[in-house]
Amino acid sequence: MERKIVTTKDQSATLFVPGLDETYHSIHGALQESQHVFIEAGLQQFNYLSQIHILEIGFGTGLNAWLSALEAQKQDFKLHYTGLEKYPVQPEEWSALNYTQALNLPQSAADLFEALHESAWENEQAISPHFKLTKRQADFRTAPLTPNHYHLIYFDAFAPSAQAYLWTREVFERMFACLQEDGLLVTYCVKGEVRRNMQAAGFEVEKIPGPPGKREMARARKPITKL
Ligand SMILES: C[S@@+](CC[C@H](N)C(=O)[O-])C[C@H]1O[C@@H](n2cnc3c(N)ncnc32)[C@H](O)[C@@H]1O
């Protein structure tokens, strides 16, 4: 897949795929989008837990994983993070991304970004005392997923306008099955058809304020089974 590095409005970098006319993050700000959609609307909802299991759909640049690992360090909880990715980002690409500088963070943050990219695929790797990472090169439509396991899913596929087949009821049924009860799925997309597919899969779906440049985002909850 041909990819180019581009700069978004908050000065953080992202990848652009000419073949799909899609960027990996919002052009209004890659860092701002990840922080808002995945960290604030997702991860920070579980502040009361000492151990959190996250599944990311589309590991890509590792930006969401890195911000989550920084949050785990800051808030002192243990993070088990699984990232599924069909087309891994290459070393010459991830090494050119400027997230540590854009956030003005110390070298230790750059070391963490490098470590998560250099870690082996397919098995859980301890990246830091707070962060265990499993990267799997797999298609999320078919990859085996442990049922009722994750607290939180970062659903970060390319937009439905480019790849509608990644946002179907069947896909959301798979997501629903691997979430724990009361678990959350967060995504930047609020398209009506996508929300209806989530609801058909069993989720309770809400529209909440989106990151800069986007009015809304979606948060879906797996309801607790009533006895
Ligand atoms: C919008 S990008 C976001 C990536 C990542 N979350 C990030 O912050 O860089 C979507 C990602 O999904 C991956 N992807 C596309 N189709 C996939 C599939 N069927 N299974 C797994 N990953 C897929 C792409 O390669 C890309 O890395």
The ligand as an ORCA input file, in Angstrom:
! r2SCAN-3c Opt
* xyz 0 1
  C      -7.673      4.982      9.809
  S      -6.227      3.967      9.876
  C      -5.918      4.139     11.618
  C      -4.744      3.416     12.123
  C      -4.331      3.612     13.585
  N      -5.394      3.464     14.526
  C      -3.532      4.845     13.801
  O      -3.838      5.600     14.731
  O      -2.585      5.052     13.049
  C      -6.970      2.360      9.618
  C      -6.052      1.172      9.825
  O      -6.776     -0.049      9.621
  C      -5.962     -0.967      8.897
  N      -6.821     -1.926      8.236
  C      -7.516     -1.759      7.079
  N      -8.245     -2.855      6.804
  C      -8.006     -3.744      7.814
  C      -8.477     -5.064      8.077
  N      -9.366     -5.659      7.284
  N      -8.010     -5.699      9.182
  C      -7.122     -5.068     10.020
  N      -6.660     -3.819      9.813
  C      -7.095     -3.166      8.726
  C      -5.183     -0.069      7.962
  O      -4.036     -0.694      7.454
  C      -4.870      1.117      8.858
  O      -3.685      0.908      9.585
*
